[in-house]
Amino acid sequence: MSILLFLHRWVGVVLALFMLVWFSTGFSIAFIGSPTIDRAQRLAHAPALLPQDGWLSLGEALSASAAARAQAVKAGGEAAGGGMGHGGGTGGGGRHAHGGGAKAESGLADARLLRLGEEPIWLIEDGAGRRFALSATNGALVEVDLQAAERIARDWLGAPSLLYLDTVDAAVGVRNAESLKPLHRFATGDAAGTQIIVSARTGEVAQVSTRVERAFIYAGNWLHLFRWLDVLGAGDYRRDALTYVGFFAAIGAFSGIVIGWIKWKPGFFGRPTYARGRTQPYRETWLKYHFWAGLIGGTFAFFWAASGFLSTNPGQIFSQATASREELARYRGAALPPAFVDWRPTAALGLAADIVELSWSRLGEEALLLAQSRDGARRAVAVPGAVAGLGEQSLLAAATRLKEGVAIAGAETLADYDSYYFANHRQTALDKPLPVLRVDFADAEHTSLYVDPTDGRLLAKFDTSRRVYRWVYSAVHHWDFGWFRNHWLWWGWMGVWVSFGVALSASAVVLAWRRLRRSIPVLQAASGERRARRATQTA
């Protein structure tokens, strides 16, 4: 018991303020979130594509920009998803042999044809996660300067004018900042303090936020996930800091639960209670407050702390969340089909005005051209060399390439979400499409792949280790399971228990400060002097 009391007392003294910040910012994350631009918003704001004669094929754009992209990669570094730098060139390097350009792009992960303002571009992502915008008229590597970024921002907001703020490499709340940076920031000057952030690399709008939303970003993810360490230049230690703090917070919460249950004497079945029928041993207000908040909400505090600790994957005890680049390359197939590379967009396609994007998808030797409308609907476009759709055999063949030498145990098309593939309360069907093909393998890890049958994308990968992680972290931390995750009851449930966490940690801060005052001579002396002055003043 004495060891438990020692651990609980001093772990609480050290981490009480952290726990208060965590639970308080948990409110922001749970109920406000981050003003992230989702797929639906991008499509809704996209201009009509309306292809014209003379636009370049993907292969021609890749070949024309090869030298400029290589220079940009060299300048920006080779880190995964790393930046290509602010530069971009003007598509120099000339037109290389078409076959050479295609061969160099065997690791291409994504290619979409859309308009950036008035200019048609091929927006590509290579196998290392780097994004590039290539002009579909001359193959230039597009650089989104301030003027172009401002036009994009004005079109998005419908604002007549904007105030340029700055250009940064990172902004709080922006996802995939490494593949989008640098970022241009503009303000509208309205009463809400609206700001918009545009990628200088791809021209994509990365964030639109008001002053209040930015405050919640800082009160939420920035504090909760220790993003402030990035500002201090200690971003490399952020995950380690979260791991250790989560571990000791879990120890503090668990020891408190044990102590609370030992000291609770409810008097059931005629058993003795404390003096005057009290069920707990404390007379002082803050101690009673802390006891009851811990007894009622301590279990949830422990679960949140422990799952937060596990979320960092300490010691890499869980498998990776996504397929590796090598696995994705095998899944797609090494060679780019000629239809993928050689096809030229023309006005003869006769696309409707609501079509805002064309994208190629490939699996093995098959290529599929999909048209995306503003409402998110997708349909195959009939062009020479492209298939009308990806059959189940093509999808299974791709899955087999990813898991070389492993037999498929079963495959099922899901019309609804299951316990591992689902949309949370901030996602739509565009983020997690249905139906989905689940492919189960007969390996020791019981691997399952979730594949989009429309375009062949690998949406998720789960093995036994990742399923355990889903339950010990995500289910415990977010309560995102079954019908409950999108029901109105979720909001009340989370609100109640986060409130208990705030109450518990607030009382812990008060008690920790009192303990420090008694334990540190300087603080104890200062406290004594203040008491003496008050006594003199009232005498």
ZAKOLFI-825216 format. One record per residue (C-alpha): x, y, z. Coordinates in steps of 0.25 Angstrom, whole numbers, plus 5000, padded with zeros to 4 digits. Each point is the difference from the previous one (the first is absolute). Layout:
# residues N
XYZ
...
This chain:
# residues 539
500050005000
501150105003
500749974987
498750034993
499850135008
501450044997
499849984985
498750064999
500450125008
501350044992
499549954987
498850095002
500950125004
500849994988
498949974990
498850075006
500150124991
500349924987
498749925004
499250125001
500550054987
499749874993
498649995005
499750144997
500549994986
499349874999
498750085000
500550084988
500449874992
498749935003
499050104997
500750114991
501149924993
500850074989
499650094988
500549904990
499750014986
499449864996
499749944986
498650054999
500450145002
501149994990
499149954990
498950105003
500950124998
500749944987
499850064987
499449924988
501149924993
499550024985
501249934993
500550074988
500849954988
501550025001
500149965014
501249915004
499949855003
500549965014
501349944994
500350134992
499850085013
500949915008
501150004989
500050154998
500150025015
501049895004
501250095001
499350115008
499449905009
501349935002
500650135004
498950045009
500249865007
501550035002
499750145005
498949955010
500649875005
499749864998
499149985012
498749924999
499050104997
501050115000
500050134994
500450034986
500450145005
499350134996
500650004987
499449934988
500650044988
499350024987
500049864995
501450014994
500849894996
499349984986
499149894996
500849875002
499749874993
498649965004
500349865004
501150055009
499150095007
499049895002
501049905005
500550105010
498650015006
499849865003
499850035015
498950104997
498950005011
499050094995
499650094988
498950094998
499650104989
499350125006
500050154998
500850095009
499350134998
499950014985
501249924998
499949854997
501049915008
500449865003
500149995015
500949885003
500549935012
501249914999
500449885008
500750085010
498850085003
500550134993
498950084993
500250084987
499150084991
500449994986
499450094989
499149924990
500350114989
501550005000
500549905011
500650115009
500149975014
499050105006
500450095011
498950075007
500550145003
499350105009
499150064988
499649864996
499749965014
499250125003
499149974988
499849865005
499750055014
499050114994
499349904991
499849915012
499550105010
499350094990
500750125006
500450124991
501350025007
500949945010
501250045009
501349924998
500549965014
501349914998
500549874994
500449895009
500449855000
499049965011
498750055005
499249945012
498949914996
500549984986
500049854996
501149954990
500850135002
501349934995
499449974987
499350144998
501150105006
500350114999
498650065003
499550144996
499150065011
499050114997
498950075009
498750054995
499950115011
498649975004
499550015014
500249845002
501450014997
500049904988
501349954995
500249914988
501349924997
500449964986
501149904996
501150074992
500449864995
498649954995
499150115001
499149925009
499250085011
500549945013
499250075010
498950105002
499850055014
499450115009
500750065012
499149915009
500449884992
501550035001
499850025015
499449865001
501149944991
501150065010
499149955012
499949874994
501049934991
501150105003
500049985015
499449865000
501049944991
501250085005
500250074986
500650125008
501349915001
500150024985
500050155002
501149985010
500849924990
499849875008
499049944990
500949874999
499749985015
498550024999
499649854999
501049965011
499450115009
498649964998
500449855002
500650035014
499050105005
498949904996
500749895007
500150075013
498650064999
499549864999
500849965012
499550125008
498549974996
500149855003
500650025013
498950105004
498949904996
500649905009
500250095011
498650064998
499349865001
500849965012
499750135008
498550004996
499149945011
498650014995
499449925012
499449894992
499449895008
500250065013
501550024998
500750115008
500250144994
500950125004
499650095011
498650064999
499649914989
501050054990
500349914989
501350064997
501250045009
500150154996
499450125007
500750114992
499250054988
501149984989
500449865005
498549965000
499850064986
501249934995
499649865006
498650004994
500450054986
501149895000
499049895005
499050044990
500850044988
501449945003
499849884992
499750084988
501250095003
500949875001
499449954986
500350134993
501450015006
500349854997
499450014986
500750134997
501349935004
499849894991
499650104989
501550034998
500249854997
501249995010
501149914996
499249984987
499249895007
498950014990
500149994985
500050124990
498750064998
500150004984
500649924990
501550034997
500450074987
500649874995
498749935003
499250114993
500949994988
499849854999
498550025002
499950094988
501049934991
501450054995
499750044986
499150124996
499049954989
500150084987
498650055002
500450065013
501250084994
499650034985
498550055001
499850144997
498850085005
499150064989
498850084998
499349884994
499849945013
498850095002
500149995015
498850075008
500350135007
499949945013
501249914997
501250065008
501149904999
500549884992
500949905007
500749874995
500049885008
500849874997
500249865004
501049924993
499850014985
498650065002
499750155000
498750075004
499650154997
499050055010
499350144999
499650065013
498950105002
499850115010
499049915008
501149895001
499349904990
501049924992
499949944986
500949934991
500450084987
500149914987
501350034993
500949914992
500849915008
499250025013
499149905006
498650035004
500249955014
500849925009
499549865002
500249925013
501049914994
500950124997
499850055014
500349865006
501349994991
500550135005
499749965014
500849874998
501250084994
500050085013
500149875009
500949924991
499949855002
498850015010
498749944996
498750075001
499149955010
498750074996
499550134994
498750075003
499450134994
499550085012
498850094998
500150065014
501250035010
500649905009
500850025013
501350034993
499650084987
499050115003
499850155000
500050085013
499150115003
500850104992
500249924987
499149974988
499849904990
501050074992
501149985010
499649855003
499249954988
499049894999
499949894995
501449945003
500649874997
500749935012
501049904996
500549905012
501349934999
500449865006
501250055006
500450005015
499750145002
498649994994
500250124991
498850064994
500050114989
498950104997
499950034985
499250114993
499349924989
499850124991
501450054999
500849895006
500650085011
500549935012
499250075011
500549925013
500849895004
499849925014
500849895006
499849945014
501050105006
499250124994
498749945004
500550005014
500550144999
498650044994
499349965013
501150035011
500250144994
498950054991
498849935006
500450045014
500550144997
498950044990
498849915003
499949984985
499349864999
498749954995
498850094999
500550085012
501150084992
499050084992
498850015010
499650125007
500349935013
501550004997
500050155002
499449995014
500849885004
501350064996
499650145007
499749935013
501349925001
500950114995
499450095010
500349915011
501449994995
500150155000
499550005015
500949895004
501350074994
499650145005
499949955014
501349934998
500750134996
499550065013
500549895008
501349994993
500350155003
499749985014
500949885001
501150084993
499850125010
500249905012
501249934993
500950114995
500650095011
499950134991
498649984997
499649965014
500750125006
499350094990
498749945003
500350025015
500350154998
498750024993
499249945011
500850085010
499750134992
498549974999
500049975015
500650135003
499050084991
498849935007
500650025014
